[in-house]
Amino acid sequence: MRYAIEYRDAQIPELPWMADSEYSRIQAQIQHFETIWPEEHRWANVGFVEQTREQVQEFQGYWSSWLFMQFGFHSSLALLNHPLFSLHLPPTYTKTPLSFADSTSNQARYHTKWVAYFVRLIVDKKIKVTDPFLAFTAAIAASIIYLNSRVDEQEAAERGKLNVELCYHFVQGMGALMPVLTDLARKLAALIQNYESPIDTELIWSIIEYTKTISPGGRDLQFQGVSGLESAGGASGENDTPQSEDSMGGALTFTPEASMALNLEQISFPTF
C-alpha cells in the first residue's frame, strides 16, 4: 500500500525494473516467503474445493487463516503490478521496457484471477466471512479486472465484467454486516457504471487507498484481524480455476516473519 501511494505521488524516483528498486525489493520479499510456506498448506494439497460445508465449519479456525493468507498473497502481487501505474508514470520514467510491461501485466492478470476465483468459491459455498480485508482485496482485484476488460477482446471483456460484478456483490454483501465497507461498495458500483465513459483514475485510486475510513461517530476503523467465517451450505466447482500448478498464501506486510506469526497451537487442523 505504501508503495502504491508513493508511486501515485511520484515519490519513488528509481525505475522499477532496476535490481535495487523498491519494486524489486518487495517482489523479492514476497517470493522469499513463497519458499518457506509449508507444502501441506498449499492450494494443491489442501483440497479446499472438495470441502463440505460441515468440514469448513468444523475447521473454521484453519480455513479462516488459510483464506486470509491466500487473499493476502495474491492481492499483494496484484497491487504491486497494478496497470494503473502504467497510466500514471512519474516524470523520471522515460521509456518502459516492453518485457517489464508484459511481465507486470501478466502478473496482475494472473493474481487477480486467483482472487476472483476465491471470491467465487466463498460465494458458491455460502461461506460468511467477517474480515473486511478480504473485501479490500476483492476491490483491488475488481479495479484491475476493470482496466483490463476495457482493452480485452469482447469475450474476455465480458468475462471480466462478470468478475467485477462478482467482486462488487461480495463487497456489498459484507457491507450489510460492516458499514465500514458501504463506501467501498459504492465506489465499485460507480466503476461498473463507468464502463462506457473515460477511465476515472481518481475513482480507482480511491479504491486502492481504501485502507481505513471514518465511522459515523468519527472513530478510525482499520482493516485488521484474521477472517472469521461460517459456512451455510452450497457447492463449488473447479471450472474457473486459474491455470497454474499451485497457489499459496502471502504476507500482508510483505515480511515473511509477520505472516508466520499465527498461533498454530490454537488452530484445529483438518487431516489432508
Backbone bond lengths (Angstrom), bond angles and torsions (degrees), N, CA, C in turn:
res aa  C-N    CA-C-N  psi(-1)  N-CA   C-N-CA  omega(-1)  CA-C   N-CA-C  phi
1 M - - - 1.452 - - 1.524 110.45 -
2 R 1.340 116.83 -45.34 1.466 119.92 178.38 1.526 110.48 -59.00
3 Y 1.320 116.87 -41.27 1.464 121.19 178.88 1.527 110.65 -60.59
4 A 1.337 117.08 -44.29 1.459 120.83 -178.57 1.523 111.60 -63.30
5 I 1.332 116.75 -43.46 1.464 120.29 -178.62 1.527 110.92 -67.97
6 E 1.326 116.60 -42.44 1.464 119.69 178.57 1.523 110.90 -65.89
7 Y 1.307 116.94 -35.10 1.465 120.90 176.83 1.525 109.98 -63.33
8 R 1.330 115.84 -46.03 1.463 120.11 179.65 1.523 111.45 -59.47
9 D 1.335 115.89 -40.70 1.459 120.82 -177.78 1.523 113.21 -85.73
10 A 1.340 115.79 8.82 1.473 121.41 178.21 1.518 112.03 57.35
11 Q 1.333 116.15 37.78 1.461 120.57 178.81 1.528 112.06 -96.88
12 I 1.332 117.33 2.48 1.460 121.39 179.13 1.523 107.80 -107.76
13 P 1.334 118.36 102.29 1.458 120.98 -172.69 1.522 114.30 -79.06
14 E 1.353 117.65 -24.00 1.454 118.15 -173.23 1.526 111.69 -80.84
15 L 1.306 115.76 162.91 1.452 122.01 177.27 1.530 108.39 -83.20
16 P 1.332 118.43 130.26 1.465 120.46 -172.03 1.520 114.38 -64.85
17 W 1.318 117.95 -24.43 1.463 119.77 -178.56 1.531 113.06 -81.03
18 M 1.310 117.47 -4.89 1.459 120.08 177.93 1.531 109.95 -78.08
19 A 1.336 116.06 149.79 1.468 121.35 -174.18 1.525 113.04 -63.61
20 D 1.338 117.74 -29.18 1.464 120.72 -176.98 1.528 112.77 -97.89
21 S 1.322 118.04 15.34 1.463 121.14 -177.77 1.522 111.29 -79.99
22 E 1.327 115.66 161.99 1.464 121.43 176.03 1.526 110.28 -61.63
23 Y 1.316 116.42 -38.85 1.466 121.06 178.02 1.523 110.56 -58.41
24 S 1.321 116.68 -49.09 1.468 120.84 -178.56 1.522 111.29 -64.54
25 R 1.329 116.74 -36.84 1.459 120.32 -179.53 1.531 110.91 -65.67
26 I 1.331 116.01 -45.41 1.463 119.85 179.54 1.527 110.39 -64.44
27 Q 1.326 115.65 -43.98 1.465 119.92 179.45 1.528 110.76 -58.88
28 A 1.325 116.46 -42.54 1.463 120.94 -178.79 1.525 111.15 -65.46
29 Q 1.335 117.46 -39.51 1.461 120.50 179.90 1.523 111.49 -65.06
30 I 1.333 116.15 -41.42 1.462 119.34 178.83 1.524 110.25 -65.22
31 Q 1.325 116.84 -42.86 1.458 120.10 179.89 1.525 111.38 -66.37
32 H 1.332 116.66 -33.34 1.461 119.17 176.78 1.523 110.28 -64.54
33 F 1.321 116.10 -41.68 1.455 118.93 177.71 1.525 111.04 -59.93
34 E 1.333 115.57 -36.37 1.465 119.96 -179.63 1.531 111.24 -59.57
35 T 1.325 117.16 -31.60 1.465 120.39 -177.97 1.523 112.68 -74.51
36 I 1.338 118.13 -20.53 1.464 119.81 -177.16 1.524 112.28 -106.39
37 W 1.321 116.74 1.92 1.460 119.45 178.14 1.528 109.29 -71.61
38 P 1.340 119.45 125.18 1.468 121.85 -175.87 1.530 112.72 -58.02
39 E 1.308 116.18 135.62 1.459 121.95 -176.63 1.527 112.23 -58.77
40 E 1.334 116.88 -37.86 1.460 119.40 -174.91 1.523 113.03 -68.28
41 H 1.331 117.45 -13.73 1.464 120.12 -179.12 1.527 112.56 -105.89
42 R 1.326 117.23 10.15 1.459 120.35 177.81 1.527 110.53 -79.11
43 W 1.324 114.14 158.61 1.460 121.41 -177.15 1.520 112.38 -52.19
44 A 1.317 116.95 -44.25 1.460 120.62 -175.19 1.520 112.80 -66.35
45 N 1.330 117.49 -16.71 1.462 120.45 -172.75 1.527 114.92 -110.77
46 V 1.333 118.35 -14.56 1.470 118.99 -173.45 1.525 113.55 -92.25
47 G 1.333 117.93 -21.44 1.458 120.13 178.33 1.514 114.10 63.83
48 F 1.334 117.06 43.16 1.464 119.76 -177.16 1.524 111.87 -62.27
49 V 1.323 117.51 -37.75 1.461 120.81 -178.30 1.526 111.11 -60.13
50 E 1.329 116.26 -36.55 1.461 120.49 -176.19 1.532 113.42 -81.07
51 Q 1.319 117.80 -8.49 1.465 120.22 -177.13 1.530 110.95 -67.35
52 T 1.322 116.39 133.22 1.457 120.60 175.50 1.523 109.74 -79.91
53 R 1.317 116.15 168.06 1.458 119.16 179.30 1.528 111.08 -63.11
54 E 1.338 116.73 -33.48 1.458 119.69 178.59 1.529 110.85 -67.82
55 Q 1.335 116.70 -39.02 1.461 120.17 179.86 1.519 111.56 -67.96
56 V 1.330 116.32 -40.80 1.463 119.72 178.07 1.521 110.23 -63.07
57 Q 1.318 116.02 -42.05 1.463 119.96 -179.19 1.525 111.31 -68.46
58 E 1.327 116.79 -39.03 1.464 120.58 -178.81 1.522 111.76 -63.42
59 F 1.336 116.20 -38.62 1.463 120.81 -177.18 1.528 110.75 -113.57
60 Q 1.325 116.15 41.63 1.455 119.48 -174.75 1.527 112.36 -63.89
61 G 1.337 118.52 -27.65 1.460 119.71 176.27 1.513 111.72 -62.16
62 Y 1.322 116.14 -42.26 1.464 120.29 178.77 1.523 111.01 -69.30
63 W 1.351 116.26 -50.43 1.464 119.02 -174.83 1.526 112.10 -67.21
64 S 1.320 118.42 -30.43 1.467 120.67 174.78 1.523 110.20 -60.97
65 S 1.328 116.12 -48.76 1.465 120.74 -179.80 1.519 111.04 -65.58
66 W 1.315 116.00 -40.93 1.466 120.56 -178.53 1.526 111.08 -63.71
67 L 1.324 117.02 -45.60 1.463 120.35 178.69 1.524 111.41 -64.12
68 F 1.323 116.41 -39.92 1.460 120.19 177.86 1.529 110.39 -57.66
69 M 1.319 116.94 -44.40 1.455 120.94 -179.35 1.522 111.50 -67.37
70 Q 1.325 117.13 -40.58 1.461 120.46 179.35 1.527 110.76 -62.60
71 F 1.323 116.03 -49.54 1.461 119.94 179.28 1.525 110.57 -62.45
72 G 1.321 117.11 -41.07 1.456 120.27 -178.56 1.511 112.73 -64.33
73 F 1.328 116.69 -44.90 1.464 120.72 -178.90 1.522 111.38 -62.24
74 H 1.318 116.68 -54.02 1.465 119.81 -174.61 1.527 112.37 -69.73
75 S 1.314 117.85 -37.92 1.468 119.22 179.56 1.525 111.47 -70.09
76 S 1.337 117.97 -31.32 1.467 120.70 177.66 1.520 110.79 -62.37
77 L 1.330 116.15 -46.86 1.460 119.72 -179.80 1.525 111.42 -73.00
78 A 1.323 117.17 -32.13 1.460 119.48 176.02 1.527 110.51 -64.56
79 L 1.333 116.79 -46.05 1.461 120.81 179.77 1.521 111.42 -65.07
80 L 1.322 117.22 -40.27 1.462 120.91 179.70 1.524 111.52 -59.72
81 N 1.333 116.66 -30.28 1.466 121.72 -177.39 1.530 112.20 -110.66
82 H 1.316 116.63 25.08 1.469 121.56 -176.13 1.534 110.71 -57.30
83 P 1.348 118.18 130.62 1.473 120.65 -179.61 1.521 113.90 -63.73
84 L 1.327 117.57 -18.61 1.462 119.27 177.45 1.521 111.15 -60.64
85 F 1.331 117.07 -28.32 1.461 120.03 -179.92 1.525 111.29 -62.04
86 S 1.324 116.89 -34.28 1.468 119.82 179.75 1.522 111.84 -74.10
87 L 1.344 116.64 -17.06 1.466 120.86 176.52 1.520 111.91 -91.24
88 H 1.321 115.76 -5.68 1.468 120.71 -174.32 1.522 108.30 -135.77
89 L 1.319 116.27 64.69 1.457 120.87 -175.52 1.527 111.18 -79.61
90 P 1.329 117.19 131.61 1.466 120.23 173.99 1.525 110.76 -63.00
91 P 1.330 118.41 160.34 1.468 121.69 -177.59 1.524 113.46 -58.86
92 T 1.326 118.31 -25.82 1.465 120.54 -177.45 1.521 112.49 -74.25
93 Y 1.351 117.14 -13.35 1.460 119.56 -177.49 1.528 108.97 -86.21
94 T 1.290 116.47 114.85 1.459 120.61 -179.55 1.521 111.60 -98.62
95 K 1.316 116.31 -45.26 1.454 120.50 -179.14 1.522 108.92 -152.46
96 T 1.324 116.23 129.33 1.457 121.14 -179.46 1.520 110.07 -93.69
97 P 1.329 118.96 129.09 1.468 120.50 176.62 1.530 110.31 -58.26
98 L 1.314 116.98 135.27 1.457 120.36 -177.91 1.527 111.81 -61.33
99 S 1.334 116.78 -36.66 1.464 119.70 -179.98 1.527 110.94 -64.93
100 F 1.335 116.83 -36.83 1.465 120.37 177.87 1.526 110.16 -69.21
101 A 1.330 116.55 -42.17 1.464 120.45 178.57 1.526 110.92 -61.36
102 D 1.336 116.49 -42.03 1.464 120.23 178.27 1.527 110.97 -64.87
103 S 1.334 116.03 -40.96 1.464 120.46 -178.76 1.526 111.47 -63.50
104 T 1.326 117.33 -46.86 1.465 120.12 -179.49 1.525 111.13 -66.20
105 S 1.337 116.76 -38.27 1.462 120.20 178.54 1.525 111.01 -63.75
106 N 1.328 116.11 -44.68 1.467 120.13 -179.71 1.526 111.53 -64.75
107 Q 1.337 116.57 -40.57 1.465 119.42 179.87 1.528 111.32 -66.04
108 A 1.335 116.15 -42.21 1.465 119.49 179.35 1.527 110.66 -60.95
109 R 1.327 116.42 -44.78 1.463 120.31 179.69 1.529 111.19 -64.26
110 Y 1.319 115.46 -45.93 1.465 120.51 -176.68 1.526 111.68 -60.62
111 H 1.313 117.12 -48.93 1.465 119.72 -174.30 1.528 112.22 -75.73
112 T 1.331 118.11 -29.69 1.469 118.73 175.24 1.526 110.75 -70.30
113 K 1.328 117.36 -31.05 1.467 119.44 175.50 1.521 110.69 -61.78
114 W 1.326 115.97 -39.14 1.461 119.13 178.62 1.525 111.46 -67.44
115 V 1.327 116.97 -41.94 1.468 119.18 178.76 1.528 110.00 -61.29
116 A 1.344 116.41 -46.60 1.464 120.12 179.60 1.528 110.92 -62.71
117 Y 1.328 116.42 -36.35 1.464 119.98 179.50 1.526 111.30 -65.94
118 F 1.325 116.86 -41.64 1.462 119.63 178.00 1.527 111.03 -66.70
119 V 1.327 116.71 -36.46 1.466 119.38 175.24 1.522 109.45 -61.06
120 R 1.341 116.10 -44.14 1.463 120.41 178.90 1.528 111.49 -60.07
121 L 1.326 117.06 -42.75 1.463 120.57 178.70 1.530 111.17 -61.87
122 I 1.330 116.18 -43.52 1.463 120.17 179.96 1.527 110.67 -62.85
123 V 1.335 116.02 -42.60 1.464 120.34 179.89 1.524 110.66 -66.56
124 D 1.339 116.41 -46.97 1.465 119.89 -177.48 1.525 112.38 -64.96
125 K 1.323 116.62 -35.69 1.460 120.26 178.96 1.531 112.26 -83.22
126 K 1.334 116.22 -3.37 1.468 121.73 -178.50 1.528 111.33 55.94
127 I 1.321 115.17 46.18 1.460 120.96 177.49 1.523 108.38 -88.26
128 K 1.294 116.55 127.27 1.463 121.73 178.38 1.518 109.18 -90.47
129 V 1.332 116.90 113.77 1.461 121.14 -179.67 1.522 109.42 -103.17
130 T 1.322 115.87 148.03 1.464 120.52 -175.41 1.520 112.20 -128.08
131 D 1.320 117.35 22.93 1.462 120.92 177.51 1.521 109.02 -111.41
132 P 1.332 119.14 112.21 1.467 120.95 -178.53 1.519 113.37 -62.57
133 F 1.342 118.14 -17.33 1.461 120.06 176.56 1.531 110.90 -59.75
134 L 1.329 117.23 -37.00 1.459 120.02 178.97 1.526 110.81 -64.60
135 A 1.323 116.88 -35.91 1.460 120.43 176.77 1.521 110.67 -65.88
136 F 1.327 116.59 -40.44 1.456 120.45 178.90 1.523 110.65 -62.83
137 T 1.329 117.83 -43.60 1.462 119.88 179.90 1.527 110.82 -65.75
138 A 1.326 117.04 -36.44 1.461 120.35 177.00 1.526 110.69 -64.81
139 A 1.326 116.86 -37.09 1.466 120.78 178.14 1.526 111.12 -67.24
140 I 1.340 116.93 -40.34 1.464 120.54 175.63 1.520 109.76 -59.15
141 A 1.337 116.27 -47.12 1.462 120.55 179.21 1.525 110.84 -60.09
142 A 1.330 116.79 -42.96 1.463 120.76 -179.46 1.521 111.45 -61.03
143 S 1.332 117.12 -39.71 1.468 119.94 -179.45 1.525 111.40 -65.73
144 I 1.332 117.14 -35.17 1.466 120.84 178.55 1.525 110.61 -73.30
145 I 1.330 116.21 -45.29 1.465 120.07 178.88 1.524 110.10 -60.96
146 Y 1.326 116.23 -38.33 1.470 120.81 178.26 1.519 111.08 -59.14
147 L 1.331 117.28 -49.17 1.463 120.54 -179.21 1.521 111.21 -63.42
148 N 1.324 117.20 -41.71 1.463 119.98 -179.80 1.521 111.68 -66.42
149 S 1.328 116.66 -38.74 1.462 119.57 -178.30 1.522 112.36 -69.50
150 R 1.316 117.05 -16.60 1.469 120.28 176.44 1.526 111.74 -72.28
151 V 1.327 117.06 -19.66 1.470 120.41 -177.14 1.522 112.22 -119.66
152 D 1.323 118.93 -5.68 1.461 122.19 -178.32 1.524 111.54 -75.06
153 E 1.339 115.16 163.65 1.458 120.59 170.63 1.527 109.12 -62.78
154 Q 1.344 116.14 162.07 1.461 120.57 -169.64 1.525 113.03 -56.52
155 E 1.335 117.93 -46.24 1.464 120.03 -176.85 1.523 111.20 -64.03
156 A 1.338 116.44 -45.73 1.465 120.29 178.63 1.522 110.66 -66.21
157 A 1.340 116.39 -36.38 1.463 120.29 179.69 1.527 110.96 -64.48
158 E 1.331 116.96 -39.34 1.466 120.31 178.94 1.523 110.99 -66.04
159 R 1.341 116.57 -39.74 1.468 119.09 176.29 1.525 110.21 -63.65
160 G 1.332 115.38 -38.54 1.456 119.41 178.48 1.516 111.89 -62.50
161 K 1.319 116.80 -43.25 1.464 120.45 178.93 1.529 111.32 -60.42
162 L 1.323 115.74 -40.17 1.467 119.38 178.61 1.524 111.16 -63.71
163 N 1.329 116.85 -38.30 1.466 119.81 179.09 1.527 111.84 -70.76
164 V 1.339 116.57 -34.48 1.467 119.43 175.28 1.524 109.60 -63.33
165 E 1.332 116.12 -44.33 1.463 119.99 178.56 1.527 111.23 -65.05
166 L 1.334 116.74 -36.69 1.464 120.76 176.58 1.523 110.62 -59.43
167 C 1.334 116.07 -47.69 1.468 120.10 179.78 1.522 111.08 -64.67
168 Y 1.335 116.20 -38.01 1.467 119.73 178.61 1.529 111.01 -61.25
169 H 1.326 117.07 -48.05 1.466 120.18 -178.67 1.526 110.95 -66.03
170 F 1.327 116.78 -32.35 1.466 120.95 176.34 1.526 110.14 -63.09
171 V 1.333 116.16 -47.89 1.465 120.63 179.33 1.524 110.53 -66.92
172 Q 1.317 116.23 -41.96 1.465 120.19 179.82 1.530 110.94 -61.19
173 G 1.329 116.45 -41.75 1.459 120.03 179.17 1.515 112.24 -63.20
174 M 1.334 116.63 -39.89 1.461 119.63 177.18 1.518 110.75 -69.52
175 G 1.339 116.54 -30.53 1.455 120.72 179.31 1.511 112.82 -65.13
176 A 1.344 116.44 -25.32 1.461 119.50 177.08 1.523 111.00 -65.96
177 L 1.338 116.11 -26.09 1.464 121.11 178.65 1.515 112.29 -96.39
178 M 1.341 116.22 -27.78 1.466 121.66 -176.01 1.520 109.25 -130.58
179 P 1.321 118.38 98.81 1.464 121.65 -178.45 1.524 113.67 -54.60
180 V 1.337 117.54 -21.75 1.455 120.60 179.30 1.525 111.31 -59.04
181 L 1.339 117.63 -20.05 1.461 121.52 -176.12 1.525 113.48 -98.26
182 T 1.314 118.46 -4.50 1.460 119.70 -175.64 1.522 112.08 -64.57
183 D 1.326 117.19 -37.16 1.464 120.41 178.97 1.521 110.64 -66.69
184 L 1.322 116.99 -39.21 1.459 120.97 177.65 1.522 110.58 -63.61
185 A 1.323 117.38 -40.45 1.464 121.14 177.60 1.525 110.89 -63.45
186 R 1.323 117.08 -39.33 1.472 120.28 178.56 1.529 111.01 -63.83
187 K 1.327 116.18 -37.37 1.464 119.47 178.60 1.527 111.27 -66.38
188 L 1.318 116.68 -39.35 1.464 119.59 177.64 1.525 110.89 -67.32
189 A 1.327 116.84 -36.74 1.464 120.19 176.33 1.524 110.24 -62.58
190 A 1.331 116.69 -40.86 1.465 120.85 177.58 1.521 110.78 -64.54
191 L 1.327 116.68 -35.51 1.462 121.03 178.24 1.525 110.37 -63.13
192 I 1.324 116.83 -44.09 1.460 121.33 179.56 1.522 110.71 -63.58
193 Q 1.320 116.99 -40.73 1.462 121.03 -179.79 1.524 112.46 -71.00
194 N 1.323 116.49 -12.64 1.462 121.91 -173.82 1.525 112.96 -94.68
195 Y 1.332 118.04 9.00 1.465 120.73 -174.19 1.524 113.22 -61.03
196 E 1.304 117.43 -33.72 1.461 120.42 -177.08 1.525 112.39 -93.74
197 S 1.312 117.56 4.38 1.465 122.20 -178.97 1.521 109.97 -111.35
198 P 1.327 117.76 167.22 1.471 119.82 174.70 1.522 110.94 -57.14
199 I 1.321 116.34 150.95 1.462 121.29 -178.89 1.525 110.38 -62.80
200 D 1.314 115.55 126.40 1.467 122.05 178.94 1.528 108.26 -93.96
201 T 1.327 116.47 91.97 1.466 119.95 -176.14 1.524 112.01 -66.33
202 E 1.326 117.59 -32.34 1.462 119.45 179.18 1.527 111.18 -65.66
203 L 1.329 116.54 -36.56 1.459 120.33 176.83 1.529 110.17 -63.44
204 I 1.326 116.41 -42.45 1.466 120.00 -179.73 1.522 110.57 -67.27
205 W 1.335 117.09 -41.00 1.467 119.17 176.85 1.526 110.88 -60.86
206 S 1.340 116.65 -37.29 1.466 119.30 -179.50 1.524 111.26 -67.10
207 I 1.326 117.36 -27.67 1.466 121.06 175.27 1.519 110.21 -73.47
208 I 1.330 116.41 -43.08 1.464 121.12 -179.37 1.522 110.94 -62.31
209 E 1.318 117.65 -39.01 1.464 121.71 -175.52 1.526 113.21 -85.42
210 Y 1.296 117.31 9.39 1.458 119.89 -175.82 1.530 110.64 -79.32
211 T 1.324 116.12 67.31 1.461 120.62 178.27 1.517 112.10 -98.34
212 K 1.302 117.00 -15.68 1.458 119.75 174.53 1.520 108.33 -157.63
213 T 1.303 115.88 161.74 1.453 120.84 176.34 1.519 107.84 -146.16
214 I 1.303 116.34 178.00 1.464 121.14 -179.57 1.518 108.91 -110.78
215 S 1.304 116.27 128.49 1.458 121.08 179.15 1.527 109.30 -73.44
216 P 1.351 117.74 165.20 1.466 119.70 177.38 1.517 112.94 -53.81
217 G 1.338 118.01 -28.73 1.453 120.86 179.58 1.512 113.66 -84.69
218 G 1.349 116.48 0.73 1.453 120.08 177.28 1.511 114.68 89.30
219 R 1.340 118.46 5.35 1.458 121.07 -177.05 1.523 109.98 -90.11
220 D 1.325 116.88 136.99 1.453 120.86 175.46 1.522 109.87 -65.97
221 L 1.321 116.05 130.84 1.456 120.86 176.44 1.520 108.05 -115.62
222 Q 1.319 117.55 111.47 1.454 122.29 -177.46 1.525 110.45 -93.75
223 F 1.327 115.67 148.93 1.458 119.95 170.11 1.514 107.17 -74.81
224 Q 1.309 118.54 120.31 1.451 119.77 -176.65 1.521 110.39 -155.84
225 G 1.317 115.43 166.48 1.457 121.28 172.07 1.510 113.76 88.39
226 V 1.326 115.36 163.22 1.452 122.43 174.30 1.512 108.14 -88.15
227 S 1.321 116.45 140.49 1.454 120.51 -172.39 1.511 112.41 -63.77
228 G 1.339 115.19 136.88 1.449 120.02 168.52 1.513 107.55 -94.03
229 L 1.309 117.78 152.44 1.457 119.02 178.27 1.507 109.08 -152.09
230 E 1.321 114.90 156.23 1.454 120.43 172.07 1.513 107.15 -146.40
231 S 1.296 117.03 139.27 1.459 121.74 -174.49 1.517 110.39 -95.77
232 A 1.344 113.74 138.16 1.460 118.01 -179.90 1.519 111.81 -118.83
233 G 1.335 116.90 12.52 1.459 118.93 177.47 1.498 111.69 112.87
234 G 1.329 116.72 -176.37 1.448 122.33 179.70 1.507 110.99 104.27
235 A 1.349 115.21 -178.84 1.459 121.18 -178.54 1.494 109.11 -144.53
236 S 1.301 116.15 167.64 1.453 120.62 -178.96 1.505 109.72 -142.82
237 G 1.336 115.52 152.35 1.455 120.60 178.39 1.494 111.64 -118.34
238 E 1.354 116.61 176.31 1.451 121.74 -174.75 1.517 112.39 -110.71
239 N 1.342 118.56 4.24 1.451 120.14 -171.38 1.512 113.25 -60.14
240 D 1.326 117.25 -30.82 1.455 120.09 -175.91 1.515 112.81 -101.34
241 T 1.338 117.40 15.92 1.454 119.60 -179.87 1.516 110.18 -61.55
242 P 1.338 119.78 127.17 1.462 120.92 175.69 1.518 110.31 -56.04
243 Q 1.336 116.41 142.31 1.452 120.97 -176.73 1.513 110.59 -78.00
244 S 1.325 116.24 105.81 1.453 121.11 176.77 1.508 108.37 -163.23
245 E 1.303 115.83 168.73 1.448 119.98 178.38 1.518 111.42 -82.36
246 D 1.329 117.37 -23.33 1.453 117.92 -172.12 1.513 110.69 -161.37
247 S 1.300 114.55 165.67 1.450 123.61 171.03 1.510 106.04 -147.73
248 M 1.305 116.23 146.54 1.456 118.39 -179.07 1.504 109.42 -148.48
249 G 1.327 117.06 -176.24 1.454 121.17 -175.16 1.497 111.79 -100.38
250 G 1.335 117.34 162.52 1.448 120.59 -177.88 1.504 112.67 -142.13
251 A 1.324 115.66 179.41 1.453 121.89 -172.48 1.511 111.41 -94.87
252 L 1.313 116.78 129.92 1.455 121.30 176.91 1.516 111.12 -62.37
253 T 1.336 116.80 -35.67 1.455 120.82 -178.10 1.522 112.25 -98.28
254 F 1.316 117.00 8.73 1.464 123.65 -179.25 1.521 112.83 66.19
255 T 1.332 118.92 11.69 1.460 120.42 178.07 1.518 109.14 -112.77
256 P 1.332 118.09 118.95 1.459 121.16 -176.76 1.516 112.80 -55.75
257 E 1.327 117.68 -38.72 1.455 120.50 -176.38 1.526 111.12 -61.92
258 A 1.338 116.38 -40.13 1.466 119.59 -179.32 1.522 110.62 -66.34
259 S 1.340 117.41 -37.23 1.450 120.37 -177.67 1.510 112.34 -67.64
260 M 1.320 116.13 -33.40 1.451 120.09 -176.51 1.522 112.11 -85.57
261 A 1.336 116.97 9.48 1.463 120.52 -176.09 1.525 113.05 -81.14
262 L 1.338 117.84 4.92 1.455 120.28 177.61 1.527 110.12 -60.30
263 N 1.308 116.74 139.59 1.465 121.01 178.03 1.525 108.00 -83.28
264 L 1.327 116.18 87.38 1.452 120.83 -174.17 1.523 112.56 -66.46
265 E 1.332 117.68 -21.02 1.456 120.05 -179.51 1.525 111.76 -67.75
266 Q 1.326 116.53 -20.10 1.461 120.30 -177.63 1.523 112.10 -98.31
267 I 1.327 116.96 4.96 1.455 120.97 -177.88 1.521 109.62 -108.58
268 S 1.330 116.28 132.84 1.459 121.30 176.05 1.518 108.92 -86.31
269 F 1.327 117.07 120.99 1.452 121.84 -174.41 1.527 111.46 -97.02
270 P 1.336 117.17 138.03 1.462 119.53 171.66 1.521 109.98 -73.56
271 T 1.308 116.94 164.69 1.463 121.72 176.66 1.518 108.87 -96.74
272 F 1.341 116.25 120.83 1.462 120.13 -178.60 1.521 110.18 -94.45
